[in-house]
Amino acid sequence: MATKNRVVSKPKSSSSSSLVPWLGIAAIVILFDQISKITVLRTFQYAEEKAITSFFNLVLAFNKGAAFNFLSDQGGWQRYFFTAIALGAAIFIIYLLKKHAGQRMFCWALALILGGALGNAIDRLVYGHVVDFLDFHWKSWGHFPAFNIADSAICIGAALFIIDELRRVNK
């Protein structure tokens, strides 16, 4: 009776193959973010508003700074500063995704933050500012600063990160 020697190949590195879905999520965030911004840029003039509901408008706004227009009144250096921070964060996030690829909620959080950070970094490199267009407001309390899909992904990712950490602490 002849026996065949079977060569069992090792599976691909689990860290590289398990990194792909998380980078895919980040890519989807970037895609939706950029398509929405291009659509608004082609449809609206700067500062033009379109009421959608009693508490929500679409408006074309530009942010040369960071969250809540932080440092937006500076001479232009902040464009490169915030782009460098986003790229540095992206490298660190990819490292964390690779290292913790099996932790689903943690990786969801990181993938959303990665996509949002790169979406806004693309704006800074291409336009010199971040394109914002989602404008929520409530009666006499005024308007919340306009934001975009990248900002939303970052906020959702941060919330998931906090929930994940709270769950981990409770275990």
HUMOKA-V755405 format. One line per field, one symbol per residue. phi: phi as a letter, one per 20 degrees, with the letter a starting at -180 (. if undefined). psi: psi as a letter, one per 20 degrees, with the letter a starting at -180 (. if undefined). A space follows every 50 residues. Layout:
phi->???
psi->???
This chain:
phi->.edeeeeeeffggffffefgfffffffffffffffffffffeddegmfdc fdcfcbcebecdceddglmgmfeefpffgfffffffffffffffgffffc geeffgfggffffgfffffffggffednbeedbecdbblefnefgfbbff ffffffffffffgffffffff
psi->ppppppooqqqqphhhhihghhhggghgggggghgggggghihqqpjpqo pgaijpqpqoqpoibbpkkpjijriihhghghgggghghgggggghgghk hinggghgghggggggghghhgghhgiirppqiooqrociiapqqqaahg ggggggggghgggghggghi.
